[in-house]
């Protein structure tokens, strides 16, 4: 393999546990790979890794993030959103927040909060198991956040057991308390 910049032959090495390859191209600075081939230019020191089964690697990274203890950091939220294939606007809608808040979270300026963290992990778990992910996201997007106001809105939902066999929602009544 020749260097794209210098046009000279590159040196092939394999990453080891003592010298792992930092895979920061995924957006996370704490991901290191062992056992992959990497080519290094002796002149300009450019490194070109050969990462096999990249989709499987991304799935394993997502699984590790979802299952680890502690709050998700902003870049980890961004990674999971991107891995799930969601645009930030759509993801903010699903989480029930404004896109500006999601941006602050992803850039590390504010924390997600416990409920948001759990929802992000739950969505990623659904995606990991590929269980009707698109249907779940579609349903969550339909849930609208109530805007904070001085009066409290109470929604009363009426359900009817039709013919004693199946339940059906009749209507939504709103009372202001």
N, C-alpha and C positions, 0 to 999 in steps of 0.2 A: 504494500500500500504506500502511495506517495502522498506527501504533505500537499494540501491544496494551496498553501501560501508559498512555501519554499521550493516545491517540486523536487524534493529529495526523498529517498527511501526512509520510511518511519520504522522505529524499533517496536517490536511486538512484545508485550509483557502480559502477565496474568495477575489480576488483583488477588491479594491474599488477606488473611485475617490481620496480619501485621501491617499491611499496606493496602487497605480497601480503597475502592474508587468512590469518591463522593459524588453521588447522583443528585446534584442540586438542580438539574434541569427539570426535575419534577415540581419545583417550587418549594421544596422543603430542604433545609440545610442540614438535617440530621439523618439523611438516608445514605447509607454506604453499601456498596455491592462487593461481594467476594466471589471469585471464580470466573470473572468475565475477562475476555481479552480486551486490551486497550493498546492503541498504537500512539506512540509519542514521537514527535519530531525532534531530532537531536539539536536542530538549530533554533527554532522558534518556540520549542517546548509545548506546542499545541497537542492536545490529547483528544483522540477519537475513540470512544468506547464502542464495543460491539455488544449490545444488550439483546440477547435472545428472548423470545417469548415476552415481549414488552407489555402486552395486555394482561398477561398472567401476573407479571411483576406489579403492575398498577393495582390489580385486584388484591394482591397480598399486602401491599402498602395500605390500601383502604381498610382491609380487615384488621391490620395491626393498629391503625388509628382508632377504629371503632371500639376495639376491645381493650385499649389501654386505660389505665386509671388516670384520674385527673381531668381537668377541663381541657377541651380542645383549644389550641392556640389559633389565632387568626389565619396564618398560612395553612393550617391543617383543615380549617373550615373551607377555605378557598380550594384546596386540593380535592376535598370530597365533593364539593359542588361541581367542580370541573370534571372530575372522574364520573359523576353521575350524569354528565352531559347537560347541565342546566345553566341557562343564562342567569346573571345576577338578578335581573328584574323578576324573573319567574321564581327564583329561589327565595327572594325576599317576600314575594306574594305567598308562597307556601309556608314560610316561617311566620308570616303575619307581622312583618316589620317593613319599614320603608327602605328602599335601596341604599339611601345614605347611611343608615345604621349598619346594614350589612357590609358596606364598604369600609366603615370604621372598624368593624369586627375583623374583616379579612386583612386589613392593614395593621392590625395590632394596636389601634388607638382606644379600643374599648373591648370589654368581654362580652361573650354571647349571652351568658346567664344560664342557669341550670335547665330551665325548660327548653330553651333554644338548643342547648347542647344535646339534650336527650332526643329532641326531634331530629336534629342533623344525624345523630348516630342511628336512630331508628330508620330513617330514610335510606341511609347507606347500607344498613343490614338488609333491608328489603331488596335493594339493588344487588347486593352480594348474592342473594339467593334467587334473584330475578323473579320475584313473586309479584306479578301484576304491578310493577313499579309505576308505569305510566298511569294506570287507573288510580292508584293511591295518590299520586301527585295531582292528578286532575281533580280528584275529590277535595284534597286539601286546598287547592287554589280557589275553590268555590266558597270556602269558609272566609267570610269577611270579618275583619276586625271592627268592633264597635268603637267609634271615636269617643274619647273621653269627653264628658259634658257634665254640667252641674246636676242635671236630672238623670236618674238612673233608668235605663230602659230594661224592662223585664219582658222576655219573649215567652209566651205561653204557646206551646205546640200541642195541637189536638191530634190524637191518634184514634182510629176506630178499628175494632176487630170485625172485619166484614164477614158476615155469614158464619161467625164463630170459627173461621179458619185462618185468614191472613190479616195482617195488620196493614193499615194504610194511613198515611198522614193526611189529615183533612185540611188544616190551615194553620197559619201562624197569627196569633193575636198579639198585639203590643199594648202594654199598659205602662204608663209613666208613673213612677213612684216619687 
